[in-house]
């Protein structure tokens, strides 16, 4: 396997420092991927809670699905920020060697931008639904209807 791929064996012309840096980069990537998986698991669990709310509306769920979605979004944004940092670091290294490659940095920034937009949209929709709930409660109180 030696010489076929950097995934199986290191090249003999790597210095110890380069090997340590490569291993640190791989470990950091694995940590960031674990964060993304955690975010996905939390998001998946929030969908289960939403299903429970639809099937048993009288049941009070804790934590609320929206709280879980917020946590999942923040975890994913943190992981994508880490990947962007990695891409920028690698781009700086290739700039120094004379062959700049900014595509990964651009794609990472785009992914992070989309994640932040989706997070802001989630926050905006949660605020609007919260305002709608309080407005409904005020209308019920004014009409003399008993509130739950």
N, C-alpha and C positions, 0 to 999 in steps of 0.2 A: 504494500500500500504506500510505501514511502515514495514521495515525489509525484504521486497522482493528484493529490488534493491537499490543500492546507487544512482541511478538516480532519484528516487522518494522521498526518505526521508533519512536524515542522521541517522547514527547509534547513539544510545544514548551514546555510549562510546567514541565518538569524543570529544576532547577538543575544546574550542572556537578557539584556535590557529590553530589546525588541520583543522577545518571547514573553517576558513578564508583562509588558504593556498590552500585548495581544490577549493574553490570558485575562488581564484585568478588564479589558474591553468586553470579552465574551461573558465574563461573570456579571458585569454591569448590564449587559443585554439580557441575560437570563433573569436578573432581578426585575428589570423593567417589564419583561414579558409576564413574569409572575404577577406583577401589579395589574397588568391588563387583564389577565385571567381572573384575578380577584374582582376587578370591576365588572367583568362579565357575569361572574357567579352572583354578585350582589344584584345586578340588573335582572338576572334570571329569577332570583328570589322575589324581587319586587313584582314581577309579572305573576308569580304564584299568589302573592298577596292581593293583587288587583283581581285575580280570578275569584279569590275568596270573597272579596267585597261585592263582586257581581252576583255570586251565588247566595251569599248570606249578608244582605245589606245592613241588617241590624247589628251584626257583629262589629265590635270596635277593635280594630287592628292596631297593634303596637309592635314594631315601628310602622309608620305609615309608608306606603309605597313611594311617595314623593321624596321622603327623607332618604330612602335607600337609593333612589335614582340620583339624587343630588350627590350622595357619597360616591356612588359609582362613577359619576361624571367627573368629580374632582380627582379620583384615583386615576382615571384614564388621562386626564389632562396632565397630571404630574408625570405619568409614564411617557406620554408623547413629548413632553418638555425634555425629559431625559434623553430620548432618542434624538431630538433635535440638537441637543447639546453634543451628543456623540457625533452626529453628522457634521456639525460645524467644526469640531475638533479634527475629524478626519479630513475635511476640506482644507483646513489650515495646513495640515501636514502635506497634502498633495500640492498646495500652493507653493510651499517651500521647495518641493522637488521639481517644480516647473510644469506640472500638468494639472491645472485646476479642474476640479469636477464639482460643480455646485448643484447638480441635479438632485442629489440626495438631500441636501440642505433645503432646497426649494420645495421638494415633495414633503419633507418633514414639517416645514413651516405651514404648508397648505393643510396637512392633516391636523396640526395643532389648531390652526385657525378654524377649521370646520368643527372640531371638538368644542372649542370655546363658544362658537356661535350656537351650537346645539345646547350647550349648558345654559347660556343666557336665555335661549328660547324656553327651556324648561323652567328657569326661574321666573320669567315673565308670565308664562302660562299658570304657574302656581300662584303668583300674586293676583292675577286676574280671577282665578277660581276662588281665591280667598276673599277678594272683594265681592265677588258674586254671592258667596255664602253669607257675608255680613249684610249685604243689601237685601237678600231674601229674608234674613232674620228680622231686619228692621221693618220690612213690609208686613211680615206676619205679626209683629208686635203692634204695629199701627192699626192693622185690621182687626185686632182682638183675637186672632187665631191662636190657639195654644201652640207653643213651639216645643220641639223635641229636646 
